[in-house]
Protein backbone atom coordinates (compact mmCIF):
# COMPACT_ATOMS: atom_id res chain seq x y z
CA UNK A 1 0.00 0.00 0.00
CA UNK A 2 1.10 3.54 -0.68
CA UNK A 3 0.36 7.00 0.65
CA UNK A 4 0.00 10.04 -1.56
CA UNK A 5 0.01 13.56 -0.13
CA UNK A 6 -1.38 16.53 -2.05
CA UNK A 7 -0.49 19.86 -0.45
CA UNK A 8 -0.62 23.40 -1.70
CA UNK A 9 -2.13 26.83 -1.21
CA UNK A 10 -5.90 27.27 -0.87
CA UNK A 11 -7.80 27.09 -4.17
CA UNK A 12 -4.76 25.75 -6.05
CA UNK A 13 -6.63 22.73 -7.44
CA UNK A 14 -5.62 20.10 -4.89
CA UNK A 15 -9.12 18.71 -4.52
CA UNK A 16 -9.78 18.58 -8.24
CA UNK A 17 -6.49 16.84 -9.03
CA UNK A 18 -6.79 14.49 -6.07
CA UNK A 19 -10.24 13.24 -7.04
CA UNK A 20 -9.02 12.51 -10.58
CA UNK A 21 -5.85 10.86 -9.27
CA UNK A 22 -7.86 8.54 -6.99
CA UNK A 23 -9.56 7.07 -10.07
CA UNK A 24 -6.14 5.79 -11.21
CA UNK A 25 -5.25 3.93 -8.01
CA UNK A 26 -6.00 0.20 -7.99
CA UNK A 27 -7.44 -1.39 -4.88
CA UNK A 28 -8.94 0.20 -1.80
CA UNK A 29 -8.41 3.90 -1.18
CA UNK A 30 -8.98 5.91 1.98
CA UNK A 31 -9.33 9.60 1.08
CA UNK A 32 -8.43 11.79 4.06
CA UNK A 33 -9.29 15.40 3.29
CA UNK A 34 -7.66 17.59 5.93
CA UNK A 35 -10.05 20.52 5.44
CA UNK A 36 -12.96 18.26 6.26
CA UNK A 37 -11.42 17.60 9.67
CA UNK A 38 -10.56 21.24 10.20
CA UNK A 39 -13.72 22.93 8.94
CA UNK A 40 -16.32 20.22 8.39
CA UNK A 41 -16.48 19.29 12.05
CA UNK A 42 -16.66 22.81 13.47
CA UNK A 43 -18.44 25.16 11.08
CA UNK A 44 -22.07 24.16 11.35
CA UNK A 45 -23.98 27.32 12.29
CA UNK A 46 -20.65 29.17 12.77
CA UNK A 47 -18.16 31.24 10.86
CA UNK A 48 -14.46 30.53 10.33
CA UNK A 49 -13.45 33.33 12.73
CA UNK A 50 -15.41 31.61 15.53
CA UNK A 51 -13.32 28.41 15.48
CA UNK A 52 -10.81 28.50 18.32
CA UNK A 53 -7.18 27.38 18.31
CA UNK A 54 -8.16 24.57 20.68
CA UNK A 55 -10.73 23.34 18.14
CA UNK A 56 -8.13 23.44 15.36
CA UNK A 57 -5.80 21.30 17.49
CA UNK A 58 -8.63 18.89 18.28
CA UNK A 59 -9.44 18.55 14.58
CA UNK A 60 -5.79 17.82 13.77
CA UNK A 61 -5.57 15.22 16.54
CA UNK A 62 -8.73 13.58 15.15
CA UNK A 63 -7.14 13.48 11.70
CA UNK A 64 -3.96 11.89 13.08
CA UNK A 65 -6.03 9.25 14.87
CA UNK A 66 -7.89 8.32 11.68
CA UNK A 67 -4.64 8.30 9.71
CA UNK A 68 -3.07 5.98 12.28
CA UNK A 69 -6.06 3.62 12.16
CA UNK A 70 -5.96 3.29 8.37
CA UNK A 71 -2.16 3.03 8.36
CA UNK A 72 -2.20 0.30 10.99
CA UNK A 73 -4.89 -1.60 9.09
CA UNK A 74 -2.64 -1.70 6.04
CA UNK A 75 -5.34 -2.63 3.52
CA UNK A 76 -5.77 0.80 1.95
CA UNK A 77 -3.83 3.14 -0.26
CA UNK A 78 -3.99 6.49 1.52
CA UNK A 79 -4.65 9.76 -0.22
CA UNK A 80 -4.18 12.82 1.97
CA UNK A 81 -5.27 16.17 0.61
CA UNK A 82 -4.94 19.59 2.16
CA UNK A 83 -2.65 22.05 3.81
CA UNK A 84 -3.73 21.71 7.43
CA UNK A 85 -1.11 20.38 9.81
CA UNK A 86 -0.06 21.49 13.25
CA UNK A 87 3.09 21.92 15.29
CA UNK A 88 4.24 24.00 18.23
CA UNK A 89 4.11 27.11 16.03
CA UNK A 90 0.47 26.63 15.09
CA UNK A 91 -1.43 25.74 11.94
CA UNK A 92 0.25 24.90 8.66
CA UNK A 93 3.32 23.58 10.41
CA UNK A 94 5.53 20.84 9.10
CA UNK A 95 4.37 17.36 8.16
CA UNK A 96 6.44 15.50 10.78
CA UNK A 97 3.43 13.94 12.55
CA UNK A 98 1.87 12.74 9.31
CA UNK A 99 5.09 11.41 7.80
CA UNK A 100 6.01 9.81 11.13
CA UNK A 101 2.80 7.77 11.20
CA UNK A 102 3.24 6.72 7.57
CA UNK A 103 6.83 5.65 8.17
CA UNK A 104 5.85 3.75 11.32
CA UNK A 105 3.62 1.51 9.17
CA UNK A 106 6.01 1.34 6.18
CA UNK A 107 4.08 3.52 3.76
Wavefront OBJ file of the C-alpha trace (Angstrom):
o trace
v 0.000 0.000 0.000
v 1.098 3.541 -0.684
v 0.363 6.995 0.655
v 0.004 10.042 -1.563
v 0.011 13.556 -0.128
v -1.382 16.526 -2.046
v -0.494 19.856 -0.449
v -0.624 23.404 -1.699
v -2.135 26.833 -1.211
v -5.904 27.268 -0.873
v -7.796 27.089 -4.171
v -4.763 25.748 -6.048
v -6.634 22.733 -7.442
v -5.619 20.098 -4.889
v -9.123 18.707 -4.518
v -9.783 18.576 -8.240
v -6.492 16.842 -9.029
v -6.790 14.495 -6.066
v -10.241 13.243 -7.044
v -9.024 12.510 -10.579
v -5.851 10.860 -9.267
v -7.856 8.536 -6.992
v -9.556 7.073 -10.072
v -6.136 5.788 -11.210
v -5.251 3.927 -8.014
v -6.005 0.204 -7.987
v -7.440 -1.395 -4.876
v -8.943 0.197 -1.804
v -8.405 3.901 -1.185
v -8.981 5.910 1.984
v -9.328 9.596 1.080
v -8.431 11.793 4.056
v -9.288 15.399 3.291
v -7.664 17.590 5.928
v -10.048 20.520 5.444
v -12.959 18.258 6.259
v -11.425 17.596 9.666
v -10.561 21.238 10.200
v -13.718 22.927 8.937
v -16.319 20.221 8.392
v -16.482 19.294 12.054
v -16.664 22.815 13.466
v -18.445 25.160 11.078
v -22.073 24.161 11.347
v -23.985 27.323 12.289
v -20.653 29.170 12.766
v -18.159 31.238 10.855
v -14.459 30.528 10.334
v -13.449 33.329 12.727
v -15.406 31.611 15.534
v -13.324 28.410 15.478
v -10.811 28.495 18.320
v -7.179 27.379 18.315
v -8.164 24.573 20.680
v -10.734 23.345 18.144
v -8.134 23.438 15.358
v -5.802 21.303 17.492
v -8.627 18.885 18.283
v -9.437 18.547 14.579
v -5.794 17.815 13.772
v -5.568 15.218 16.545
v -8.726 13.581 15.148
v -7.137 13.482 11.697
v -3.956 11.891 13.083
v -6.034 9.253 14.868
v -7.895 8.322 11.676
v -4.635 8.301 9.714
v -3.068 5.983 12.280
v -6.062 3.621 12.158
v -5.955 3.292 8.366
v -2.158 3.032 8.357
v -2.198 0.303 10.987
v -4.893 -1.596 9.089
v -2.639 -1.702 6.036
v -5.337 -2.629 3.519
v -5.767 0.798 1.955
v -3.834 3.141 -0.257
v -3.986 6.485 1.524
v -4.648 9.765 -0.223
v -4.181 12.820 1.968
v -5.265 16.167 0.606
v -4.942 19.591 2.158
v -2.648 22.052 3.812
v -3.732 21.706 7.428
v -1.110 20.384 9.812
v -0.059 21.491 13.253
v 3.089 21.916 15.290
v 4.239 24.005 18.233
v 4.111 27.110 16.028
v 0.468 26.633 15.094
v -1.432 25.737 11.945
v 0.254 24.902 8.663
v 3.317 23.579 10.405
v 5.529 20.842 9.105
v 4.369 17.361 8.163
v 6.437 15.500 10.782
v 3.429 13.944 12.551
v 1.875 12.736 9.314
v 5.088 11.414 7.803
v 6.014 9.808 11.135
v 2.797 7.770 11.199
v 3.235 6.721 7.568
v 6.826 5.653 8.172
v 5.847 3.746 11.316
v 3.621 1.513 9.166
v 6.012 1.345 6.183
v 4.075 3.523 3.760
l 1 2 3 4 5 6 7 8 9 10 11 12 13 14 15 16 17 18 19 20 21 22 23 24 25 26 27 28 29 30 31 32 33 34 35 36 37 38 39 40 41 42 43 44 45 46 47 48 49 50 51 52 53 54 55 56 57 58 59 60 61 62 63 64 65 66 67 68 69 70 71 72 73 74 75 76 77 78 79 80 81 82 83 84 85 86 87 88 89 90 91 92 93 94 95 96 97 98 99 100 101 102 103 104 105 106 107
